Amino acid sequence: MAHQFEPLQNDLILRTAWGQKVERPPMWVMRQAGRYLPEYHEAKGKNDFFACCRSPEIASTLTIQPIDRFAGLVDAAIIFSDILVIPQAMGMIVEMVDKVGPHFPDPLRDPQDGQYSRVMNKKVDVAGELDYVYKAITLTRQKLKGRVPLFGFCGAPWTLLCYMVEGGGSKMFAKIKTWIYKYPSASKDLLQKIAEVCVEYLALQVKAGAQLVQVFDSWAGELSPSSFKEFSLPYLAYISKHLPSRLQEMNLELVPIVVFAKGAWYALDSLCDLGYQVVGLDWLQDPAEAVKVRGKRPIVFQGNADPGVLYGSREAITAVVKEMVQGFGGGKQGWIANLGHGITPGVKPDELKFYFEEIHRLGGS
């Protein structure tokens, strides 16, 4: 039975994502629900990060905090969760270590590793293992009361494999490079399995109430252009091809799909042909140059200010917004304003508010 939600009051980002002309650019930012907000720490309390993700009540509260704080300025919420819930559902242990980040105490070592076989052979119960995410999405939609649409998301197969092999973040990426260059077939088998889980996970998020979804390929830039074509692009394409058909099988309406391949500036042309409605850009892309690459293809861009500008002066923020508005063609079609990556620690909420206000002022004129 389909969930019943209150009518949407602000559909600006949905109209933009589907390529329509709009009155101003919609805006939201990655990691907008998070530790830069004082109220985040109050709501989180003594719970660890993944405990917050697994609590629909806490996750929904954290998701809505920036919508409350920046009321009238933000045009979308994104569910408070993490890309690494998929490796957890696939049977791997993931911990969030304070001031370090995600940690896999027992990462994949090589294809002869018994854990690789267990992960490959496990029939992942995507509905059951990740039920807490769907419950958080449904509860958030109910709490939002139609104020703004809600994003769901997942990590891209390549990025998830990086974490599963490296055991956490990395500077050298030596372990995953060993995998793809020494065990390419085993790597591709697992990438395909992850991609299939991603499709079902995103479909169930839509069933729960997500109105847009984003695929985060956070480590795409660690691949060379040729390696990206081999180890990331096919699996991003699998998601964009199979998610719509899976939604149709479930009698669900199609939703806009966003791909964000951080650092893969060289692949922009290919990303515009993958079947995603929206292509996220990091701050390494020049807006005007990206528009030239896009050409006449009906692709919407999302991004792409350097998150570091929020540490700077108001004049610096204004200059970046002006460059984006001009570069993306004025903001009345084909652009969702965002940062080029997530908000970084220590950003003052008032500086982010000013960023939003400047997009409203300069993008709506």
Buried (B, 14 or more C-beta within 10 A) or exposed (E): EEEEBEEBEBBBBBBBBBBBEBEBBBBBBBBBBBBBBEBBEEBBEEEEBBBBBBBBEBBBBBBBBBBEBBEEBBBBBBBBBBBBBBBBBBEBEBBBEEEEEBBBEEBBBBBEEEBBEEBBEEEBEBEEBBBBBBBBBBBBBBBBEBBBBBBBBBBBBBBBBBBBBBBBBBEEBEBBBBBBEEBEEBBBBBBBBBBBBBBBBBBBBBBBBBBBBBBBBBBBBBBEEEBBEBBBBBBBBBBBEBBBEBBEEEEBEEBBBBBBBBBBBBBBEBBBEBBBBBBBBBBBBBBEEBBEBBEEEEBBBBBBBBBBBBBEEEEBBBBBBEBBBEBBBBBBBBBBBBBBBBBBEEBEBEBBBBBBBBBBEBBEE
